[in-house]
Amino acid sequence: AEQTRMARRYTDNPEAYQLYLKGHYFWQKFTPADHKKAEEYFNQAIALDPEFALAYSGLGDTYAASAANGWISPREGYPKAKAVVKRALEIDDELAEVHNTAGALDMFYDLDWAAAEREYQRAIKLNPNYPITYEVYSYLLSATGRLDEGIAMAQRGLQVDPLSIPLSDDVGGAFYLARRYDEAIKQYQKSIELDHGDSGEHINLGEAYDLKGMHEEAIKELQKAIEIAGRTSTILALLGHAYAASGKHAEALKILAELNESSKQAYVSPYDLAVLYAGLGDKEKTLEQLNKAYEDRAGWIIYLKVEPVFDPLRSDPRFAALLTRLHL
């Protein structure tokens, strides 16, 4: 039985395994184009071996991450992810990777914090050396206001995989959500030393600079991120926020017009628009977009309880009502 499970977990087909590894490589990169490539590789691996549980899990991760980051509509991405994760669990329900993805879907899509935490704990029990679980578990802890636990969990992940840029960024993110901006900035700078060519840490560093009040530095980092990843709605929204915060309202409004124009052709996350409106100080529009983000299950809405960008809205009863709907 053990041998059968090992065969299902991995695959007897070396070509399928190579395709899986390529998919995993591109999945860990932080651009829509890379995620498209990851999706193709995982699908090719599944075509060669329809019983390859890990490839389904990887495909589920790709759909879920693309949805969370607003590169595809969450209403399209999350149900697709759920379907492939269900298939992976049917093939092998003792894979840490699959329980990890199932937990991420409980968290991002169903907003079921308790179910997500159970899945993450199960994943860690099955494989304490799978670093990604510490990453998403830290998201849950931070999102629910357990900020110190969130930092500690992200640091545990980095201990398992010290050279991982996503995990290094997540330690920075946990510091950022705890309003510990100096430590966040230091951590993001470490990530950049590991890899200059990834947009994620420039985005994160830009946001931390912005909230610390270092707007010029923020603008510079976010422009670097655009050079790497293109004009994604997340980067543009944060850049618009930094422009607005530094008094460059005309530039911020230009970005708003660009995002509104883009939304006619492709999905633009209402969460990103909310970030930009918050920067512009437009409370009504911010709340309107946050409500849409909740309806859409736009990825980072899970951080509403702790995201510093929305601090100016915390005293508004409509904001409190939205937190209740998020089970926060």
C-alpha positions, 0 to 999 in steps of 0.5 A: 500500500505504501508503494502504491501511495508513493507512486500516486504521490509522485509519478512513474513518468519522469517526463510528467515529473519534469513538467511538474517541477517546471510548473512549480518553479513558475508558480513561485514567481510573482507575475501573471505571465509566469502563472500562465506558464505554470498552469500549462506545465501542470496541465501537461503533467496531468495529461501524461499521468492523470493520477499524479496528485501533486500536479493537481495540487500545483494547478490548484495553487496556481488558480488560487494564487492568480485569483488571490492576486487579481490576475484572474477573476476570483469567481473564476479562479477559486471554483477551478482550484476547488475542483482540482484540489477535490480530484487531488484528495480523491487520489491521495488524501495524505499529501501535505501540499493538497491539504495546504491548498485546501486550507488556502481555499477555505481561507480566501474563498469560504472565509472559514478560518477554523477549517483553514487552520485545521487543514494547515495543521494537518499539512504540517503534521503530514510534512513539517518540511513543506515550507509553503504551509507556514507561509499561508498559515502565517497569512491566517494568523496575521489576518485574524489579528494574531500578529505575533503568531503570524510573524513567528509562523512566517519565520518558521517557514524561512527556517525550513527554506532559508533561501526562499524569496516568497518566504522571506517576503512573508516574514516582511509582510507579517512585520508590515501588518504588525506596523513594524515597518523598519523590520519589514523594510529590512526583511524586504531588502534581504529578499532583494539581495537574494533576487533582484529580478522578482517584482514581489519584493519591490512591491512589498518594499514600496508599500512599507516605505509608503506607510512609513511616510517615505513616499519618494522611496516608495514611488521608486520601488513601485516603478521598479516593480512595473519594469519587471512585472508590467502595469498590473492593477496591484502595482498601479494601485499602490503607486497611485496610493503613494502618489496621493500620499505624497501630494501628487494628486494629478498623477494618482488620478491619472492611474485611477483613469488607467485602471478604470479603462483597463477594467473594460478589457480585463478583470481589475480587482476592486480591492486594488481600486479600494487601496487607491481610493483610500490614498485619495481620501475618498471614503465612500468610494473606498467602502464601495470597492471594499464591499465589491471586493468582499462579494468577489472574494478579491484575495487580500480582502482577508487582511481587512482587519489589519491592513494599515492602508485602511486605518482611516476607515476603522471608526466607520460603522460600515467598515465594522459591518464589513469585518463582521461579514468576513467573520473577523 
